[in-house]
Amino acid sequence: MSTVSGRVPLAAEVRATGRATATARIDSIDVVRGIIIVIMALDHVRDFFGDFAARPTDLSTTTAALFFTRWITHICAPVFFLLTGTGAYLTLARMSRGVLSRFLLTRGLWLLILELVVMRFALQFNLDYHVTIITVLWALGWSMIVLAALLWLPLWAIAAFGALLVLGHNAFDTPGMARQVSPLVTLLHQPGVLYHSGHSVVVVSYVLIPWIGVTALGYVLGAAYRADEVWRRRLLLQLGIALVVGFVLLRLLNVYGDPARWSVQRTPLWTLMSFLNTTKYPPSLLFLMMTLGPALLLLRRFDGGVAPLMRPALIIGRVPLFFYVLHFFLIHLLAVLVSWLRYGEVAETFESPDLAHFPFSAPPGWNVGLPAIYAIWLLVVVTLLPLCRWYALLKRRRHDWWLSYL
């Protein structure tokens, strides 16, 4: 999620050129962020209430419904990182470069703490640290820290840096990459076990190189929101279409951009699933093209205004980190409740002794099925919406420094 807010003036204050100063939020960015974070919650509900042993993108064992339930959520992480960079650029309208650099540095450090302490507890409801999986806030935090240094460079240099990381990191993939790699490689490029002992294991799932690249490109994209609105909309449309078409063409070639090749399957639907089944860990070039293309088209779709129907997404998109933190606690609490109602005990929902029991030790027959997962997802979103509205109004009324960190 983007944790730096972009701002522009109220509609009545926007000049005829489409350029703007920084006094009110950009609704198109907030609504896209809100849509994405709501979709993201579906995947996390599935993590807690689905089959813990299932592999939704393994075509040999998955179902079409499970595959596409997982696939639709792929768009979430790339948009979070992209809009983090975009928001950082827009914040320059109300902060000096030096102040913004310090802000990104401290915000990044805060996200690292949030990932390793608060979110770990939300996921597992224990403090034993037998299992720690490093995920999105870790990579977001480091992306902000790197961006704090990058923003002193000219835009073209930041764009070149981001493009190099996104376009080039798959060149370091090798077939059957060794399981034993250095800790630095694990942090930067190859997800895997960072640390393992008899007592605890630390696994990195969000490596840094590609995500830092996406954040840098998002920062450059922010410049479009300081330009003429007609030009910006044309740019978003052209870039979105180019990425979608580029994804299809490069994927058809099946030679670069993703370590997993697609192949013809037993039916056209399963062949399509193989074609779409790109690699998220780490996010391949094709994965990022497949997700960021539609994201740019969504930004173009809402650039001219947001319909009242999308107001819930707009509200959530204004407080993304608040929603992110709370929804994990709520989902896990619901899992505790369901365990008590179904099995009469809750002890296992606080236990995660190894990777096979992450985020907790699910009892036999735990999987509630996809229809129930979708119902729980809607319950989570509806429950959190009033809290998000309250917090968004609080941030609008007050300007305490700590409010910018949640």
CORMOBEL-V683100 format. One record per residue. D_FIRST is the distance of its C-alpha to the first C-alpha in whole Angstrom. Layout:
{{D_FIRST} {D_FIRST}}
This chain:
{{0} {4} {6} {9} {11} {13} {16} {20} {23} {24} {25} {29} {28} {27} {30} {31} {30} {26} {25} {24} {24} {21} {21} {19} {16} {15} {15} {15} {11} {10} {12} {11} {7} {9} {11} {8} {7} {11} {12} {10} {12} {15} {15} {14} {17} {19} {19} {20} {23} {24} {26} {25} {27} {26} {25} {23} {23} {27} {29} {32} {31} {28} {29} {27} {26} {24} {23} {22} {20} {18} {18} {16} {13} {13} {11} {8} {7} {9} {7} {4} {6} {9} {7} {7} {10} {11} {11} {13} {15} {16} {16} {19} {21} {21} {21} {23} {22} {23} {22} {18} {19} {20} {17} {14} {17} {17} {13} {13} {16} {14} {11} {14} {16} {14} {13} {17} {18} {16} {14} {17} {19} {17} {18} {21} {23} {25} {26} {28} {25} {27} {24} {21} {18} {16} {12} {9} {9} {12} {11} {8} {11} {14} {12} {12} {16} {17} {16} {17} {20} {20} {20} {23} {24} {25} {23} {25} {24} {21} {21} {23} {22} {18} {21} {23} {20} {19} {22} {24} {22} {24} {27} {27} {27} {30} {32} {32} {30} {32} {30} {31} {29} {29} {26} {25} {25} {23} {20} {20} {21} {22} {20} {23} {25} {24} {27} {29} {32} {34} {32} {29} {26} {23} {21} {18} {16} {14} {16} {15} {17} {16} {12} {14} {15} {13} {11} {15} {15} {12} {14} {17} {16} {16} {19} {20} {19} {22} {24} {26} {24} {27} {26} {22} {22} {25} {23} {20} {22} {24} {21} {20} {23} {24} {21} {22} {26} {25} {23} {26} {29} {28} {27} {31} {32} {31} {31} {28} {24} {24} {26} {27} {29} {30} {33} {35} {35} {37} {36} {34} {31} {31} {32} {29} {26} {28} {27} {23} {23} {21} {20} {16} {17} {18} {16} {19} {20} {21} {18} {15} {18} {18} {14} {14} {17} {17} {13} {15} {18} {16} {15} {19} {20} {18} {19} {22} {21} {20} {22} {23} {22} {18} {18} {16} {13} {14} {14} {11} {9} {11} {10} {6} {7} {10} {10} {8} {11} {14} {13} {14} {17} {18} {18} {20} {23} {23} {24} {26} {28} {29} {30} {32} {33} {34} {35} {37} {35} {31} {32} {30} {27} {27} {28} {26} {29} {28} {26} {27} {27} {23} {21} {25} {28} {28} {32} {34} {33} {30} {28} {28} {28} {25} {27} {26} {22} {22} {23} {22} {18} {20} {21} {18} {16} {19} {20} {16} {17} {19} {18} {15} {17} {19} {17} {16} {19} {20} {17} {19} {23} {22} {21} {21} {20} {18} {16} {14} {13} {12}}
